[in-house]
Amino acid sequence: MNWSQFYQQRKTRTRPLIVAHRGVPVMQPENTLPSFALALEQGADALETDLRFTRDGEIVLFHDATHDRRPRRGE
């Protein structure tokens, strides 16, 4: 769906638009493909995520400015 289609559909929607912020972080690790897939399976209309640039210009998908809450393997 592009922005023009979204704008037109917005005028005729009969229910709220459901946006999954970071997927379903209470059931899957946030900002992961499993979390996004679950959100869509549960009826989300859109996904919202957090992109950041690293010091060397790479893009990472992570909410926080530090890695303190970063998921560790096996957790």
N, C-alpha and C positions, 0 to 999 in steps of 0.2 A: 504494500500500500504506500502510495506517495502522499506528500503533504496536502495536495489538492483533494485527493480522495478522502483523506482523513478529515479535512475541514468540512466537506460535504456530508460525510457520514455523521459527523459530530452533531449536526443540526437535527438529525432524525433519530438519534439513539434513544432507545427506550429504557436503557439501564446505564449505570455508571461505567465509565471506562476503568478497567482494572489494570493497574500498572504494578508489576512485581519489582520491588526495589531490591536489587541484588539477588533476585530469584526467590527462593523460599529458605532463608537463612536459619530458620528454626528447625528445618528438617534435613538440609544438606549444607555443606560448607558454602558460604556466600560467594558470589561472583564466580561460580564454577558452572561448567556445562550441565552436570547433573541437577544443580539448583535451578538453572534456567529451564531445563527440560521439564522438571517437575512443575514449575510455575505455569508453563504452557499447558501441561496435562490437566492442571487444576483450574484452567479457564482464564488465565491472564491474557489480556489483550495486547500488552506491550511489556517489554523488559527495560529496566533502567539499571545502568551499571556505572562504575566509576573507573575512568581512565586517568592515568597520571603519566607524566614524563619523568624519566630518570635523569640524573645529571648528564649522562652521555647521550641523551636524546631519544632513548628507546621508550616505547609505550608499554606500560604495564596495566593490568586490570587489578586494581587494589584500592580499597576505600581510604585507608588511613595514610597519613604522611610518614609514619614510621612502620617498622615491621613487627612491632610488639605483639599484635594480635594475629600474626601470620599463622595459618594452620601448619602443623608439623606432621610429617608422615607418621601414621599409626595412631593419630589422635581421633 
